[in-house]
């Protein structure tokens, strides 16, 4: 859901990739297969194992449907009243259930990171309906397509390298990585760079699994917010320091206000 509101904010300026010794060829020039072969060399040169590169990138093809979606984005025009009125009421009852179901986990997360459960559950519900709709696009293919394209080539080449690093450290296998068309992964939709930086293994199974482990999902989301300066035991209404942190999650005023409103309503649930 966040992709619909924030990807257009990333800008439409064409970015010319830098040209280090092992860099991939210029965006959009030559065949995708040729670009991908050069990218594989670059990835190994940056310390990613050959095994990971082969497992993740062998057979990857260009996804023109992803490029069409990227170029066809529309500026989000719904008002806060329209968006929150559509998104919050159908998710409120299940959100309340999730607060109860994961109450112990959320309590431990708040103790460690300072972020209250209603905020985390609100984000979880808005992003993927509590993990029901994480997206079906193969992440590696989607990001590789966007890295090859010239619109945001440098950004997505970095995201592709980070996606490979997630595989390299053993969190997810390439075939498991699927999500939104712009590369977001998991139940609260982390880009690979955020996954790599903020994902935590809260269930203690040795993997940072944001696709299947609710404790990992919720704790990683809390870690993200805490890393941007979340203030423990303080309000998160618009105008507060914590609301500014929510805007680091999503810069859309409409979406951020909807998170805060949803969380406030969850906090009042019996």
VEXROLO-835071 format. One line per 10 residues: number of its first residue (from 1); their letters; for each residue x, y, z of N, C-alpha, C, O. Coordinates in steps of 0.1 Angstrom, whole numbers. Example, Ala and Ser with C-alpha at 12.3 -4.5 7.8 and 13.67 -1.06 7.14 Angstrom:
REM VEXROLO-835071
1 = as = 132,-57,78,123,-45,78,132,-33,78,142,-33,85 ~ 128,-22,71,137,-11,71,129,0,79,134,11,80
END
This chain:
REM VEXROLO-835071
1 = xxxxxxxxxx = 8,-12,0,0,0,0,9,13,0,5,22,-7 ~ 20,12,8,28,24,8,34,28,-5,36,40,-8 ~ 36,18,-14,42,21,-27,33,30,-35,38,38,-43 ~ 19,29,-33,10,37,-41,11,52,-37,8,60,-45 ~ 16,54,-25,16,68,-20,30,74,-20,31,86,-21 ~ 41,66,-20,54,72,-18,63,71,-29,73,78,-30 ~ 61,61,-38,71,59,-49,71,71,-58,82,74,-64 ~ 60,78,-60,60,89,-69,69,100,-63,73,109,-70 ~ 71,100,-50,78,111,-43,93,109,-45,101,118,-42 ~ 97,97,-51,112,95,-52,117,103,-64,130,104,-65
11 = xxxxxxxxxx = 109,108,-72,113,117,-82,114,111,-96,114,99,-97 ~ 114,120,-106,114,115,-120,127,120,-127,127,119,-139 ~ 136,125,-120,148,130,-126,157,118,-131,159,109,-123 ~ 161,119,-143,170,108,-148,183,108,-141,189,119,-139 ~ 188,97,-136,200,96,-128,210,88,-136,208,77,-140 ~ 222,94,-139,232,87,-146,241,80,-137,247,86,-127 ~ 242,66,-138,250,59,-129,265,62,-129,270,66,-139 ~ 271,61,-117,285,63,-117,292,52,-124,286,42,-128 ~ 305,53,-127,312,44,-136,325,39,-129,336,41,-134 ~ 324,32,-118,335,26,-112,340,14,-121,334,11,-131
21 = xxxxxxxxxx = 352,9,-118,358,-1,-126,349,-13,-129,349,-18,-140 ~ 341,-17,-119,333,-29,-121,318,-25,-123,309,-34,-121 ~ 315,-13,-127,301,-9,-128,294,-16,-140,301,-19,-150 ~ 281,-17,-138,273,-22,-149,273,-11,-160,276,0,-158 ~ 270,-15,-173,269,-6,-184,258,5,-182,250,3,-173 ~ 259,15,-189,249,26,-188,235,21,-189,232,11,-196 ~ 226,27,-181,212,22,-181,206,22,-194,208,31,-202 ~ 198,12,-197,190,12,-209,198,10,-222,191,10,-233 ~ 211,8,-222,218,6,-234,222,-8,-236,225,-15,-226 ~ 221,-13,-248,224,-27,-250,213,-36,-245,203,-31,-241
31 = xxxxxxxxxx = 215,-49,-246,205,-58,-242,205,-59,-226,215,-56,-220 ~ 193,-64,-221,192,-66,-207,202,-77,-203,208,-76,-192 ~ 203,-87,-211,212,-98,-207,227,-94,-206,234,-98,-197 ~ 231,-85,-215,244,-79,-214,246,-71,-202,256,-72,-195 ~ 236,-63,-199,237,-54,-187,238,-63,-174,245,-61,-165 ~ 229,-74,-174,229,-83,-162,242,-90,-161,247,-92,-149 ~ 249,-94,-172,262,-101,-171,272,-92,-164,280,-96,-156 ~ 272,-79,-168,281,-69,-163,278,-67,-148,287,-65,-140 ~ 265,-66,-145,261,-64,-131,266,-76,-122,270,-73,-110 ~ 265,-88,-127,270,-99,-119,284,-98,-115,288,-100,-104
41 = xxxxxxxxxx = 292,-93,-125,307,-91,-122,308,-80,-112,317,-81,-103 ~ 300,-69,-113,301,-58,-103,297,-63,-89,304,-60,-79 ~ 287,-72,-88,283,-77,-75,293,-85,-68,296,-83,-56 ~ 300,-94,-76,310,-102,-70,322,-93,-66,328,-95,-56 ~ 325,-83,-74,335,-73,-70,332,-65,-58,342,-60,-51 ~ 320,-65,-54,316,-58,-42,314,-67,-30,309,-63,-19 ~ 319,-79,-31,319,-88,-20,308,-98,-19,308,-106,-9 ~ 299,-98,-28,288,-108,-28,292,-121,-34,299,-121,-44 ~ 289,-132,-27,294,-145,-32,289,-149,-45,278,-145,-50 ~ 298,-156,-53,294,-160,-66,282,-170,-65,274,-169,-74
51 = xxxxxxxxxx = 281,-178,-54,270,-187,-52,257,-179,-52,247,-183,-58 ~ 257,-168,-44,245,-160,-43,241,-153,-57,230,-153,-61 ~ 251,-148,-63,249,-141,-76,243,-151,-86,233,-148,-93 ~ 249,-163,-87,243,-173,-96,229,-177,-92,221,-178,-101 ~ 227,-180,-79,214,-184,-75,203,-173,-77,192,-177,-81 ~ 207,-161,-75,197,-150,-76,194,-145,-90,183,-141,-93 ~ 205,-145,-98,204,-137,-111,204,-146,-123,200,-141,-134 ~ 207,-159,-122,207,-167,-134,192,-168,-139,183,-172,-131 ~ 190,-165,-151,177,-167,-158,168,-155,-156,157,-155,-160 ~ 172,-145,-148,164,-133,-146,161,-126,-159,171,-124,-167
61 = xxxxxxxxxx = 149,-122,-162,145,-115,-174,139,-101,-171,135,-99,-160 ~ 139,-93,-181,133,-80,-179,118,-81,-178,111,-88,-185 ~ 112,-74,-168,98,-73,-166,92,-60,-170,93,-50,-163 ~ 87,-60,-182,82,-47,-188,69,-42,-181,66,-31,-181 ~ 62,-52,-174,51,-47,-166,55,-38,-155,47,-29,-151 ~ 66,-41,-149,71,-33,-138,75,-19,-143,72,-9,-136 ~ 82,-19,-154,85,-6,-160,73,2,-163,73,15,-162 ~ 63,-4,-168,50,3,-172,44,9,-159,39,20,-159 ~ 44,1,-148,38,6,-136,47,18,-131,41,28,-126 ~ 60,17,-132,68,28,-127,66,41,-135,66,52,-129
71 = xxxxxxxxxx = 64,39,-148,63,52,-156,49,57,-156,46,68,-159 ~ 39,49,-151,25,53,-152,20,57,-138,8,58,-137 ~ 28,60,-129,24,64,-115,16,77,-116,20,86,-123 ~ 6,78,-108,-2,90,-107,0,97,-94,2,90,-84 ~ -1,110,-93,0,117,-80,-12,113,-72,-24,113,-77 ~ -10,110,-60,-21,105,-51,-29,118,-47,-24,128,-43 ~ -43,116,-50,-51,128,-48,-62,126,-38,-70,136,-35 ~ -63,115,-31,-73,113,-21,-70,122,-9,-59,124,-5 ~ -81,128,-3,-79,135,10,-77,126,21,-79,114,20 ~ -73,131,33,-71,123,45,-84,117,49,-85,105,52
81 = xxxxxxxxxx = -95,124,48,-108,119,52,-112,107,43,-117,97,47 ~ -110,109,30,-113,98,20,-105,86,23,-110,75,23 ~ -92,88,24,-82,76,25,-84,69,38,-86,57,39 ~ -84,77,49,-85,71,62,-99,64,64,-100,54,70 ~ -109,70,58,-123,65,59,-124,52,52,-132,43,55 ~ -116,50,41,-116,38,34,-108,27,40,-111,15,39 ~ -96,31,46,-86,21,50,-88,17,65,-85,5,68 ~ -92,26,74,-92,22,88,-103,13,92,-101,3,99 ~ -116,17,90,-127,9,96,-127,-5,93,-129,-13,102 ~ -124,-10,80,-124,-24,78,-112,-32,84,-113,-44,85
91 = xxxxxxxxxx = -102,-25,89,-91,-31,95,-90,-30,111,-82,-36,117 ~ -100,-23,116,-100,-20,130,-102,-32,139,-95,-35,149 ~ -112,-41,136,-115,-52,144,-103,-62,144,-99,-67,154 ~ -98,-65,132,-87,-74,131,-74,-68,138,-67,-76,144 ~ -73,-55,137,-61,-49,144,-62,-51,159,-52,-53,165 ~ -74,-49,164,-76,-52,178,-73,-66,182,-67,-69,192 ~ -77,-75,173,-74,-89,176,-59,-92,176,-54,-99,184 ~ -52,-85,166,-38,-87,166,-31,-81,178,-21,-87,182 ~ -36,-70,183,-30,-65,195,-31,-75,207,-21,-76,215 ~ -42,-82,207,-44,-92,218,-35,-104,215,-29,-109,224
101 = xxxxxxxxxx = -35,-109,203,-28,-121,199,-13,-120,202,-7,-129,206 ~ -8,-108,198,7,-106,199,10,-96,211,20,-90,211 ~ 1,-96,221,3,-87,232,16,-89,239,23,-79,242 ~ 20,-101,242,33,-103,249,45,-99,240,54,-93,245 ~ 44,-103,228,55,-99,218,56,-84,217,67,-78,218 ~ 45,-77,216,44,-63,214,49,-56,227,56,-45,226 ~ 46,-62,238,51,-56,251,66,-57,252,73,-47,256 ~ 72,-68,247,87,-69,248,93,-60,237,104,-54,240 ~ 86,-58,226,92,-49,216,91,-34,221,101,-27,219 ~ 80,-30,228,80,-17,233,90,-15,244,96,-4,245
111 = xxxxxxxxxx = 93,-25,252,103,-24,262,117,-22,256,125,-14,261 ~ 119,-28,245,133,-27,239,134,-14,230,144,-8,230 ~ 124,-11,222,125,0,212,117,12,216,119,23,210 ~ 107,11,225,100,23,229,87,26,220,80,35,223 ~ 85,18,210,74,20,201,62,12,205,63,0,207 ~ 50,19,208,39,11,213,32,2,202,33,5,190 ~ 26,-8,207,20,-18,198,10,-13,188,10,-16,177 ~ 1,-3,192,-9,2,183,-3,8,171,-9,7,160 ~ 8,15,172,15,21,160,20,10,151,18,11,139 ~ 26,0,156,31,-11,148,20,-19,141,21,-22,129
121 = xxxxxxxxxx = 9,-21,148,-2,-29,143,-9,-20,132,-14,-26,122 ~ -10,-7,134,-16,1,124,-8,1,111,-14,0,100 ~ 5,2,112,14,1,100,12,-12,93,11,-13,81 ~ 12,-23,101,11,-36,96,-2,-38,88,-2,-44,77 ~ -13,-33,94,-26,-34,87,-27,-26,75,-32,-31,65 ~ -22,-14,75,-23,-6,63,-14,-11,52,-17,-10,40 ~ -2,-16,55,7,-20,45,3,-33,37,3,-33,25 ~ -2,-43,45,-4,-56,38,-16,-63,44,-17,-75,43 ~ -25,-56,51,-36,-63,58,-31,-74,67,-36,-86,67 ~ -21,-71,75,-15,-80,85,-9,-92,79,-10,-103,84
131 = xxxxxxxxxx = -2,-89,67,6,-100,61,-2,-108,51,4,-117,45 ~ -14,-104,48,-22,-112,38,-18,-108,24,-18,-117,15 ~ -15,-96,21,-13,-91,8,1,-85,7,3,-73,6 ~ 12,-94,7,25,-89,6,30,-86,-8,40,-79,-10 ~ 23,-90,-18,27,-88,-32,32,-101,-38,37,-110,-31 ~ 31,-102,-51,34,-114,-58,45,-112,-69,49,-121,-76 ~ 51,-100,-69,62,-98,-79,75,-104,-74,79,-101,-63 ~ 82,-112,-82,95,-116,-78,104,-104,-76,107,-97,-85 ~ 109,-103,-64,117,-91,-60,129,-89,-68,132,-78,-73 ~ 137,-99,-70,150,-98,-78,147,-93,-92,153,-84,-97
141 = xxxxxxxxxx = 137,-99,-98,134,-95,-112,129,-81,-113,133,-74,-122 ~ 120,-77,-104,114,-64,-104,125,-53,-102,126,-44,-109 ~ 134,-56,-92,144,-45,-90,155,-45,-101,159,-35,-105 ~ 158,-57,-106,168,-57,-117,162,-50,-129,169,-43,-136 ~ 149,-51,-132,143,-44,-143,144,-29,-141,147,-21,-150 ~ 141,-24,-129,142,-10,-125,156,-5,-125,158,7,-128 ~ 166,-13,-122,180,-9,-122,185,-8,-137,193,0,-139 ~ 179,-16,-145,183,-15,-160,177,-3,-166,183,3,-175 ~ 165,1,-162,158,12,-168,165,25,-163,172,25,-153 ~ 163,36,-171,171,48,-168,164,57,-158,170,67,-154
151 = xxxxxxxxxx = 152,55,-155,145,65,-147,151,67,-133,152,78,-128 ~ 154,55,-126,160,56,-113,170,45,-112,171,37,-102 ~ 179,45,-122,188,34,-123,198,32,-111,200,21,-106 ~ 204,43,-107,214,42,-96,207,38,-83,213,29,-76 ~ 196,43,-80,189,39,-68,186,24,-68,189,17,-58 ~ 181,19,-79,177,5,-79,189,-4,-81,188,-16,-77 ~ 199,0,-86,211,-8,-86,216,-10,-72,220,-21,-69 ~ 216,0,-64,219,-2,-50,210,-11,-43,214,-19,-35 ~ 197,-10,-46,187,-19,-40,189,-33,-44,187,-43,-36 ~ 193,-35,-56,196,-49,-61,208,-55,-54,207,-67,-51
161 = xxxxxxxxxx = 218,-47,-52,230,-52,-45,225,-56,-30,230,-66,-25 ~ 217,-47,-24,213,-51,-11,204,-63,-10,204,-71,-1 ~ 195,-65,-20,187,-77,-21,196,-89,-22,193,-99,-15 ~ 207,-89,-29,217,-100,-30,223,-102,-16,226,-113,-12 ~ 226,-91,-9,232,-92,4,223,-99,14,227,-106,23 ~ 210,-97,13,200,-103,21,201,-118,19,200,-126,29 ~ 202,-122,6,204,-137,3,217,-142,9,218,-153,14 ~ 227,-134,7,241,-138,11,242,-140,26,249,-149,30 ~ 235,-133,34,236,-135,48,226,-145,53,226,-148,65 ~ 218,-151,44,210,-163,48,196,-159,53,189,-168,59
171 = xxxxxxxxxx = 191,-147,51,178,-144,56,167,-150,48,157,-156,53 ~ 168,-149,35,158,-154,25,165,-160,13,176,-155,9 ~ 159,-170,7,164,-175,-6,158,-167,-17,147,-161,-15 ~ 165,-166,-29,159,-158,-40,145,-161,-43,137,-152,-46 ~ 142,-174,-44,128,-178,-48,118,-174,-38,106,-173,-41 ~ 121,-171,-25,112,-167,-15,109,-152,-16,99,-147,-10 ~ 118,-145,-22,116,-130,-22,106,-125,-33,109,-125,-45 ~ 95,-121,-27,84,-116,-36,77,-105,-28,77,-105,-16 ~ 71,-96,-35,65,-84,-29,59,-75,-39,54,-79,-49 ~ 59,-62,-36,53,-52,-44,62,-50,-57,73,-54,-57
181 = xxxxxxxxxx = 56,-43,-67,63,-42,-80,76,-34,-79,85,-35,-87 ~ 76,-24,-69,88,-16,-68,99,-22,-59,109,-15,-55 ~ 97,-34,-54,108,-41,-47,106,-42,-32,114,-47,-25 ~ 95,-37,-27,92,-38,-12,90,-52,-8,83,-60,-16 ~ 95,-56,3,95,-70,7,89,-71,21,91,-62,30 ~ 81,-81,24,76,-84,37,63,-78,41,57,-71,34 ~ 59,-81,54,46,-77,58,44,-63,62,33,-58,64 ~ 55,-55,63,54,-41,64,62,-34,53,65,-22,54 ~ 65,-41,42,70,-36,30,83,-28,31,83,-16,30 ~ 94,-35,34,107,-29,35,114,-29,21,114,-40,15
191 = xxxxxxxxxx = 120,-18,17,129,-19,5,141,-27,10,144,-28,22 ~ 148,-34,1,160,-42,5,170,-34,14,176,-40,23 ~ 173,-22,10,182,-14,18,178,-12,33,186,-13,42 ~ 164,-10,35,159,-9,48,159,-23,55,162,-24,67 ~ 156,-33,47,156,-47,53,170,-50,58,171,-55,69 ~ 180,-47,50,194,-50,54,198,-42,66,205,-47,75 ~ 193,-30,68,197,-21,79,189,-23,91,195,-22,102 ~ 176,-26,90,167,-25,102,161,-39,106,156,-40,117 ~ 161,-49,97,155,-61,101,162,-68,112,174,-68,113 ~ 154,-73,122,160,-80,133,154,-94,135,142,-96,131
201 = xxxxxxxxxx = 161,-103,141,157,-117,144,151,-117,158,158,-121,167 ~ 138,-113,159,132,-112,172,127,-125,177,125,-127,189 ~ 124,-135,168,119,-148,173,131,-157,176,128,-169,181 ~ 143,-153,173,155,-161,177,158,-173,169,164,-183,174 ~ 153,-174,157,155,-186,149,167,-185,140,170,-194,132 ~ 174,-174,141,187,-173,133,185,-166,119,194,-164,112 ~ 172,-162,116,169,-155,103,161,-143,106,152,-142,115 ~ 164,-133,98,155,-121,98,145,-123,88,147,-119,76 ~ 133,-128,91,123,-132,82,111,-123,82,102,-124,91 ~ 110,-113,73,99,-104,73,88,-108,64,78,-101,63
211 = xxxxxxxxxx = 89,-120,59,78,-126,51,68,-134,60,56,-134,58 ~ 74,-142,69,66,-152,77,66,-150,92,57,-155,98 ~ 75,-143,97,76,-142,112,70,-129,117,77,-118,115 ~ 59,-129,123,53,-117,128,61,-110,139,62,-98,139 ~ 68,-117,148,77,-111,157,88,-103,150,92,-92,154 ~ 94,-109,140,105,-102,133,99,-90,126,105,-80,126 ~ 87,-91,120,81,-80,113,79,-68,122,83,-57,119 ~ 72,-71,133,69,-60,143,81,-54,149,82,-42,150 ~ 91,-62,153,103,-57,159,111,-49,149,117,-39,153 ~ 112,-54,137,119,-47,127,113,-33,124,120,-23,122
221 = xxxxxxxxxx = 100,-33,123,93,-20,121,96,-10,133,98,2,131 ~ 96,-16,145,99,-7,157,113,-3,156,116,9,159 ~ 122,-11,152,136,-7,151,138,4,140,146,13,143 ~ 131,3,129,131,14,119,127,27,126,134,37,125 ~ 116,27,132,111,40,138,120,45,149,123,57,150 ~ 125,35,158,134,39,168,147,45,163,152,55,169 ~ 152,40,152,164,45,146,162,59,140,172,66,139 ~ 150,63,138,147,77,133,144,86,145,140,98,142 ~ 145,81,157,143,90,168,130,90,176,126,99,182 ~ 123,78,175,111,77,182,113,79,197,123,74,203
231 = xxxxxxxxxx = 104,87,203,106,91,217,96,83,226,84,83,224 ~ 101,75,235,94,66,243,83,73,252,86,84,257 ~ 72,67,253,61,73,262,56,87,258,52,94,267 ~ 58,90,245,53,103,241,42,102,230,41,91,224 ~ 34,112,228,23,112,219,29,111,204,40,114,202 ~ 20,107,195,24,106,181,14,113,172,13,110,160 ~ 6,122,178,-3,129,170,4,139,161,15,143,163 ~ -3,143,150,4,153,141,9,165,149,2,171,157 ~ 21,169,145,27,181,151,37,177,162,45,185,167 ~ 37,164,166,47,159,176,60,154,170,60,152,158
241 = xxxxxxxxxx = 70,152,178,82,146,173,80,132,168,87,128,158 ~ 72,125,175,70,111,170,62,110,157,64,101,149 ~ 53,120,155,46,121,141,57,123,130,55,118,119 ~ 67,131,133,77,134,124,85,121,120,89,119,109 ~ 86,112,130,92,99,128,83,91,119,88,84,110 ~ 70,91,121,61,84,113,62,88,98,61,80,89 ~ 65,101,97,67,106,83,80,102,77,81,103,65 ~ 89,97,85,101,90,79,97,77,73,104,71,64 ~ 87,71,79,82,58,73,75,61,60,77,54,50 ~ 67,71,60,60,75,47,58,90,47,52,95,56
251 = xxxxxxxxxx = 64,96,37,64,111,37,50,117,33,49,129,35 ~ 41,109,28,28,114,25,21,118,38,19,110,47 ~ 16,131,38,9,136,50,-4,128,52,-7,125,63 ~ -11,124,41,-23,117,42,-20,103,49,-28,99,58 ~ -10,96,44,-7,83,49,-3,83,64,-7,75,72 ~ 6,93,67,11,94,80,0,97,90,0,92,101 ~ -9,106,86,-20,109,95,-29,97,97,-35,95,107 ~ -30,89,86,-39,77,87,-33,67,97,-40,61,105 ~ -19,66,97,-13,57,106,-16,62,120,-20,54,129 ~ -14,75,123,-16,80,136,-30,79,141,-33,75,152
261 = xxxxxxxxxx = -40,81,132,-54,80,135,-57,65,138,-64,63,148 ~ -53,56,130,-56,42,132,-50,37,145,-56,30,153 ~ -37,41,148,-31,37,160,-38,43,172,-40,36,182 ~ -43,55,172,-50,61,183,-63,53,185,-67,51,197 ~ -70,49,175,-82,42,176,-80,28,182,-87,23,190 ~ -69,21,178,-65,8,183,-62,9,198,-65,0,206 ~ -55,20,202,-51,22,216,-64,23,225,-63,20,237 ~ -75,27,219,-87,28,227,-96,16,227,-106,15,235 ~ -92,6,219,-100,-6,218,-99,-14,231,-88,-14,237 ~ -110,-20,236,-110,-28,248,-101,-40,247,-100,-48,257
END
